Structure formats: C-alpha cells, structure tokens
Amino acid sequence: MITNIDALVSLRPNAQFVSRDGVLEWLDTEQTQPTDAEIQAELTRLQEVYVSQEYARLRKAEYDQLNQDELRFDDLENGTTVWQDTINEIKARYPK
C-alpha cells in the first residue's frame, strides 16, 4: 500500500520530518513542506505506477520458483526448450 510517507519521500528526498499518529511535523529547513494537494497527486501517481507493474511482480514470483540454471542446462544437454517454453508461458499468463 502506498502511503503519505512514500509520497513525501518521493517529493522531497532526504527531507527531515516526523509522522506521529498521522500528524506530520516538518523539520527540514532546506526543503519546503509539500502541500496536501501535492501529496495527494503524488499518491495517485505512485499508485498508478504500482498498479502498472503488477504483471512484473506476478512474473517474478513465478520466476523465483524456477531453477532456471538447471532448466537451461538440461535444455542444452537434451536439446529441449523447456526453459524457454516455461518463461514464455509465464509471460503469456501475465502480459505487459
């Protein structure tokens, strides 16, 4: 879940602030505190980026379950295409 803290860090990298029970205390003397509108716009942008990358997260979860080195080695030894077929099947299930 994308939070206001994520938006603040994205908008003002390395800014000094504290958030206690949802109340923001701005401590930074170098950067100005973002407005509520800026924070909301950044939350929306970050959420859109997160949603657009769902396919990549789903693919990675499946790729991580494969022993890809062994699959590639076995394909070389056996003249098969199991590794490539498996990767293509995962990509087909989770298209960009």
N, C-alpha and C positions, 0 to 999 in steps of 0.2 A: 504494500500500500504506500502510495506517495503521500508524504506529509508536508506540513508547512515548513518544517526544518529542512527537508530536502529542497524545497523551493528557495528558502533563504540561502542555503549553501550554494545553490546553483546561481542565484542572482548576485550574491556578494561573497565570492570565495574568500576564505580566510578571515571573514568578519568575526568580530568578538561580540557574542551575545549569549544570553542565558534564557532558557524557557522553563518556567516552573508552573506546572499545572495549567499549561496552555497560555500562560501570560508571558509575553516577550519583554525582556529587559535588554535594550540595545546598549552595548558597552563600547562599541567601536567609535574611535574618534577620527578615523581616516575615511571611512565609508558612511554614506547616509543610509538610514534605515529605509528599506523598501516600503512603499505604500501597500495597503491592503489590496488594492486593485492590481498592483504589480505581482504580489504574491499569488493572488487568485489566477491571474493569467499564466504565471509560471507553473502553478499546479496543473492547470489544464494542459499546457504544453508537455510537461513531464509525463502526465498520464497518457497522452496520445502517443508519445514515444514508447512508453512501456507496452501499451496495447499493440502497437505496430510490430513489436519484437516478440510477440507470443510464439510465433512459428519457430523462432530461433531457440527459445527456451525449451519448447517441446522436442525439437530435434536433438538438442544437446542431451536431454535426459535419456533419450534412446541411444544416442551415440555412446554415451558413457557406459551403457550396459554391454556394449560390444567389446570383444577383444579384437580390435581392428588389426593389430600387428599379426596375430595368429591367422586371422581370416585372409589377409593379404599373402602371408607366407604359404598357407595351404593352397590358395589360388595359383600361386607361382609353381608350386610343386605338382599340382593336379591338373593344371591347365583349365581351371574353372573360373567363374566370375561371381562367386558367392558374395564376396565383399562388396563389389560394385553393385550387384543386384540388391543387396540389403540396404545400402546407402540410398540408392535410387527409390526404393520402396518407401523409406522413411521420408525422403524429400517429397514424394508424391502424396503421402498422407498429411504432411504439414507444409503446404506450398507457401511461398512468399506472398 
